Amino acid sequence: MAWLRIIFPGGREAILPVDREDLRLGRETDNKLVLDDQRASRHHARIVWTGQAYLLEDLESVNGTFINGNRVLRHLLNHGDTIQIGDIRLVFDASGVAVAAPPPTPAAWTAPGPIAGNAAQAPAPRGYPAPRPRRSRGGLWVFGLLGCGGFVLVACMAGLGYYFWPEIESEFFDARPSTESSPTTGTTPVEEKNPAETELASPATNPSEPVAPPIETNPTVASLPPNERKNLDSVGRKLEEAFTAGDLSAALELTFPGYRDELNHIFRDRPDRMKQAGQVLSTRTLVVSESDLAEYEVRDGDRRFPLTFQRVGRTWFLVSM
């Protein structure tokens, strides 16, 4: 049986018997000889019995394995050889083993100096296992770079989407109507007529105020969705109730801000006229409607007048009468 005399940094020594089973050396705890040295690889080297002698084989370690000061990949151990791994030395003692003589060309078994890739590996002698080829790790870098590039691309797309989403949303999903007042739309004659009771802002009531000329209108098919038509009818009904009750403040709240001063000037301190306007509003008939504009027709006897509403956001307002 052979022995390894292990000399640790600081001078401490230990003895390890070497039998004819594989003896693995490295930092991992599954090795038979665990080397507590940062320059030792996890599976650094191994010693195997070839049937004639002990063979030291480097297991593709990072910092290399040295025999008597020379870096080697494979080496037939002789009595007294000193193995250097990091700062740990192992002296091979084969005094009790008949070791075969080394090959006649020992230079083929050693590789002094640093090893570059697989080019410095010496061919194995006949009868001994060939060294394992070094595995290329280039593929891992390719996959790593592809993964990083994909992550950066996704992050850039997410940032652009976050930056431009408000404009996309406002362009395609949130069509907002203009808040400016709109003039009354053109109307055409209608055939159906409803009776009217009083005249709105007629010269007989107040001769100083102009009377709007009659406008002939034709009914147009309403294009409002059912929910918007419901909201529009609700505003018209509230406006009719406010005028009938003489509540000018409630009527002004349902009026577009740009038209409130004019409406206030006409009906201020005139509850009788507001009641007449409420009766005229009760004759309203929807004749034109768009996404944000609607026009009713109201009647006072034989005279017909337009009543226009505009939607601002989700609320309808009176803009002219």
Secondary structure, DSSP 8 states (H G I E B T S, - for coil): -EEEEEE-TTS-EEEEEE-SS-EEEESSTTSSEE---TTS-TT-EEEEE-SSSEEEEE-S-SS-EEETTEEESEEE--TT-EEEETTEEEEEE-TTS------S-GGGG---S---TTTT-----TTS---------HHHHHHHHHHHHHHHHHHHHHHHHHHHHHHHHHHHT------S----------S------S-SS-TTT-TTS----------------HHHHHHHHHHHHHHHHHHHHT-HHHHHHTB-HHHHHHHHHHHTT-HHHHHHHHHHHTT-EEEEE-SSEEEEEEEETTEEEEEEEEEETTEEEEEE-
